Amino acid sequence: MPDNEQNFIEIDGERFELLDEVDNIPMADSFVKTNKLQGTVGHGEAKLYVGAQQEKNFNEFFGDFSGRAFFLKKDLADYLEDAKFEYEQQEQKYRQDISDRWEEHHQRLQNLSNREFFSIAQAVPQDRARYYIRSENEIFDFFRSIMLPIISYVSILKLKDAGGNLLFLFRPSLSYAFNLYYHPAKEREVEKEIEEKRLPAETREQLVKARIGQGAYRQELLEESSECVITRVNDERILMASHIKPWSVSDDDEKIDHNNGLVLTPTYDKLFDQGFISFEDDGTVLLSPYISPLNLKKLSLVKGRQYVIPPSERRKNYLQYHRDHIFKK
């Protein structure tokens, strides 16, 4: 793909030029509106801390705020779906039980438009070291209401449409370690189920070790493929035995089946686990729109590039699961 093509994204069939971005702004407890953590003070501020001015010229990034800001309904829906298990299980210690709030947020989501626009402004112009933005719009208030502190992020993409108009796309995300597949409560639940089964001690040990890509599962996978699918790095000390179908939702056979694995270096292992990349059966890489073209370029990931994946019918089934359930479309 030509370099200039890497700087465009498509949203609902409309093409936008990606001018710049601010990635993964953490959702501080002071910013979220309702899902406050225990031991914190205050009721939440409507201003979002974007970052330190020494790291990026935010005055230049936002300019005079003439561009319209917006959320995509699909992005908010995906965030809520990822966060549902944490709303129910609450690994973090919240001030109040938040389990009943998810359904309320989900119902409100149904009434949103596909694109929800809002205005933004600098919140504290006199602060030259720290940059904050604010908004008085209802959709921004909804955004603050659904966010889970500490484990949530928002990225801001600065776009230009075909007419030359500036727009700022706000994209929320949840740390993948707290979604349904990797949530600590989910993994503890599965480990408890393994312990309660009347299995030989060695079998139980191999099932548990496979969760972190160790044991016989790793050994058999590396015997089949001794290098990273993408980078071709072959130093076993830095290779990860990645599950294709997550360990927490695999049955006992699938947990230790080396066909349910790919060898990847840590960066690409994380991208794969989070659903930012996936693969067709023939090894063609799939790239999620949730990772920006600028970062794809830095990662040397190119749409349509084909990699060598050890062939097996069982691996194809696992890859289908990953494309259907893990890959962020």
C-alpha positions in Angstrom: 0.0 0.0 0.0 1.5 3.4 -0.9 2.5 5.6 2.1 -0.2 8.2 1.2 -2.9 5.5 1.4 -1.8 4.7 5.0 -3.1 8.2 6.0 -6.7 7.6 5.1 -9.5 5.8 7.0 -13.0 4.9 5.9 -16.1 5.3 8.1 -19.5 4.1 6.9 -18.2 4.2 3.3 -16.9 7.8 3.6 -13.2 8.4 3.2 -11.3 10.7 5.6 -7.7 11.9 5.7 -6.0 11.2 9.0 -4.1 14.4 9.9 -2.9 13.5 13.4 -4.0 11.7 16.5 -3.7 11.5 20.3 -3.7 7.8 21.4 -5.0 6.2 24.5 -5.8 9.0 26.9 -6.4 7.3 30.3 -9.8 7.9 31.9 -8.9 9.2 35.3 -11.3 8.7 38.2 -11.7 12.5 38.5 -13.2 12.6 34.9 -15.7 9.7 35.0 -19.2 10.7 36.2 -20.8 7.8 37.9 -18.4 4.7 38.1 -16.2 6.2 40.8 -13.7 4.1 42.7 -13.6 3.7 46.5 -11.1 5.9 48.3 -11.4 8.7 45.8 -12.9 12.2 46.4 -15.1 14.4 44.4 -17.9 13.8 42.0 -16.1 14.0 38.7 -15.0 16.9 36.6 -16.3 17.5 33.1 -12.8 18.4 31.8 -10.7 15.7 30.1 -7.0 15.8 30.7 -5.5 15.2 27.2 -1.8 15.4 28.1 1.3 17.5 28.9 2.0 20.4 26.6 5.7 19.4 26.5 4.7 16.0 24.9 2.6 17.5 22.1 1.5 20.9 20.9 -2.2 20.5 21.7 -2.9 24.2 20.8 -1.8 23.3 17.2 -3.7 19.9 17.3 -7.0 21.4 18.2 -6.5 24.8 16.6 -9.4 27.1 17.2 -11.8 24.1 17.7 -13.5 24.9 14.4 -13.7 21.1 13.7 -16.7 19.2 14.8 -16.1 16.4 17.3 -18.1 13.2 17.2 -18.5 9.7 18.5 -19.6 6.7 16.5 -22.5 4.7 17.9 -20.7 1.5 17.0 -17.6 2.5 19.0 -19.7 3.2 22.1 -21.6 -0.1 21.6 -18.3 -2.0 21.3 -17.0 -0.4 24.4 -20.1 -1.3 26.4 -20.0 -4.9 25.1 -16.3 -5.2 26.1 -17.0 -3.6 29.6 -20.1 -5.7 30.4 -18.2 -8.4 32.3 -16.5 -5.8 34.5 -19.8 -4.1 35.1 -21.1 -7.4 36.4 -18.1 -8.8 38.2 -16.4 -5.5 39.4 -12.8 -6.5 39.8 -12.1 -2.8 40.6 -13.5 -1.5 43.9 -16.2 1.0 43.0 -18.0 3.2 45.5 -21.3 1.6 44.7 -22.5 -1.6 42.9 -22.6 -0.7 39.2 -24.0 -3.9 37.9 -27.4 -2.4 37.2 -26.0 0.5 35.2 -24.9 -1.5 32.2 -28.5 -2.2 31.0 -29.4 1.4 31.6 -26.5 2.6 29.4 -27.3 0.0 26.8 -30.9 1.1 26.5 -29.9 4.7 26.1 -27.4 3.7 23.5 -30.2 2.4 21.3 -31.6 6.0 20.8 -28.3 7.4 19.5 -27.6 8.3 15.9 -24.8 6.5 14.0 -22.7 9.7 14.5 -23.2 11.9 17.5 -21.6 15.3 17.1 -20.6 17.7 19.9 -18.6 20.8 20.5 -15.3 21.0 22.5 -13.3 23.8 24.0 -10.1 24.2 26.0 -11.1 23.9 29.7 -8.2 25.7 31.4 -6.5 28.1 29.0 -4.3 29.6 31.6 -2.6 26.2 32.4 0.4 26.1 30.0 1.7 22.8 31.2 -1.4 20.6 31.2 -4.0 20.6 28.5 -7.7 19.9 29.3 -10.8 20.0 27.1 -14.5 20.2 28.0 -17.9 19.9 26.4 -21.4 20.7 27.6 -23.1 18.3 25.2 -25.3 15.4 26.3 -23.4 12.8 24.4 -20.2 13.9 26.2 -22.0 13.5 29.5 -23.1 10.0 28.4 -19.5 9.2 27.5 -18.4 10.2 31.0 -21.2 8.1 32.5 -20.2 4.8 30.8 -16.5 5.0 31.2 -14.8 2.8 33.8 -11.8 4.6 35.4 -8.2 3.5 35.1 -8.9 0.6 32.7 -10.5 2.8 30.0 -9.0 5.0 27.3 -10.0 7.4 24.5 -8.1 8.2 21.4 -8.8 11.4 19.4 -8.3 11.3 15.6 -8.0 14.5 13.7 -9.7 14.0 10.3 -10.4 15.9 7.1 -13.3 15.0 5.0 -13.6 15.2 1.2 -14.9 18.8 1.5 -11.9 19.9 3.5 -13.8 20.1 6.8 -12.0 19.2 10.1 -13.4 16.7 12.5 -12.3 15.1 15.7 -13.3 11.5 16.2 -13.3 10.3 19.8 -12.8 6.5 20.1 -13.2 4.8 23.5 -11.6 1.5 24.4 -11.2 -0.8 27.4 -8.0 -2.5 28.5 -8.3 -6.0 26.9 -7.2 -7.5 30.2 -10.7 -6.6 31.5 -13.0 -7.9 28.7 -14.9 -11.1 28.8 -12.0 -13.3 27.5 -9.1 -12.1 29.7 -10.9 -10.7 32.8 -9.2 -11.8 36.0 -12.5 -13.0 37.5 -13.2 -15.1 34.4 -9.8 -16.8 34.5 -10.1 -17.5 38.2 -13.5 -19.0 37.6 -12.0 -21.3 34.9 -9.0 -22.3 37.0 -11.4 -23.2 39.9 -13.4 -25.4 37.5 -10.1 -27.2 36.5 -9.1 -27.7 40.1 -12.5 -29.2 40.9 -12.3 -31.8 38.2 -11.0 -35.2 39.0 -8.0 -35.0 36.6 -4.5 -36.3 37.1 -2.3 -33.7 38.7 -0.1 -33.4 35.6 -3.1 -32.8 33.4 -4.4 -30.0 35.6 -0.9 -28.5 35.7 -0.7 -28.5 31.9 -4.1 -26.9 31.5 -3.2 -24.1 33.9 0.3 -23.5 32.4 -1.3 -23.2 28.9 -3.1 -20.0 30.0 0.2 -18.2 30.0 1.6 -20.0 26.9 3.8 -22.4 28.9 4.2 -26.1 29.4 3.6 -28.8 26.8 1.3 -26.4 24.8 4.2 -24.0 24.2 6.7 -26.8 23.5 4.5 -28.5 20.8 3.7 -25.1 19.2 7.4 -24.2 19.0 8.3 -27.6 17.6 5.8 -26.9 14.8 6.8 -23.3 14.2 10.0 -21.9 15.7 9.6 -18.2 14.5 7.2 -15.3 14.8 4.6 -15.5 12.0 5.0 -11.7 11.3 8.6 -10.8 12.1 10.3 -14.2 11.7 12.2 -13.6 14.9 13.3 -17.1 16.1 14.8 -16.3 19.6 12.6 -18.5 21.8 13.3 -16.3 24.8 11.1 -13.5 23.3 8.5 -15.6 21.5 5.0 -15.9 22.8 2.7 -19.0 22.4 -0.5 -17.1 21.7 -3.9 -18.8 21.9 -6.1 -18.1 18.9 -9.4 -19.0 20.7 -8.8 -17.5 24.2 -7.9 -20.0 26.9 -10.8 -18.9 29.1 -13.5 -19.9 26.6 -11.7 -23.0 25.2 -12.5 -26.5 26.4 -9.8 -28.7 28.0 -8.7 -30.1 24.7 -8.6 -26.7 23.0 -6.6 -25.2 25.9 -3.6 -27.5 25.2 -4.0 -28.0 21.5 -1.0 -26.5 19.7 -3.2 -26.0 16.7 -5.0 -23.3 18.8 -1.8 -21.3 18.8 0.4 -18.9 16.8 4.0 -18.0 17.6 4.3 -14.2 17.8 6.7 -11.6 19.3 5.2 -9.6 22.3 4.0 -6.6 20.4 2.1 -8.6 17.8 0.9 -11.1 20.4 -0.8 -8.2 22.2 -2.3 -6.8 19.0 -3.6 -10.3 18.2 -5.0 -10.8 21.7 -6.7 -7.4 21.6 -8.3 -8.1 18.2 -6.4 -5.4 16.4 -5.1 -7.9 13.9 -6.3 -11.3 12.7 -5.6 -13.7 9.8 -7.5 -15.3 7.0 -7.0 -19.0 6.6 -4.3 -18.4 3.9 -2.3 -16.1 6.2 -3.6 -12.8 4.9 -3.5 -10.3 7.7 -6.6 -8.4 8.7 -6.2 -4.9 10.2 -8.8 -3.5 12.5 -10.1 0.1 12.0 -9.6 0.6 15.7 -5.8 0.9 15.2 -4.9 4.0 13.3 -3.2 4.1 9.9 -0.3 6.0 11.5 0.3 3.3 14.0 -0.1 0.6 11.4 2.6 2.3 9.4 4.9 2.4 12.4 4.3 -1.4 13.0 5.0 -2.2 9.3 1.6 -3.7 9.0 0.1 -3.5 5.5 -3.4 -4.5 4.4 -3.5 -7.6 2.3 0.0 -8.8 3.2 0.2 -12.6 3.4 2.2 -14.5 6.1 3.0 -18.2 6.4 0.8 -19.8 9.1 1.3 -23.6 9.7 -1.6 -25.3 8.0 -4.1 -27.5 9.7 -7.9 -27.8 9.5 -8.2 -27.3 13.3 -6.2 -24.1 13.2 -8.6 -22.8 10.5 -11.5 -23.4 12.8 -9.7 -21.5 15.6 -8.9 -18.6 13.2 -12.6 -18.5 12.2 -13.5 -18.1 15.9 -10.9 -15.3 16.3 -12.3 -13.5 13.2 -15.9 -13.8 14.4 -15.4 -13.0 18.1 -12.1 -11.3 18.9 -11.2 -9.3 15.8 -12.5 -5.7 16.1 -14.2 -5.0 12.8 
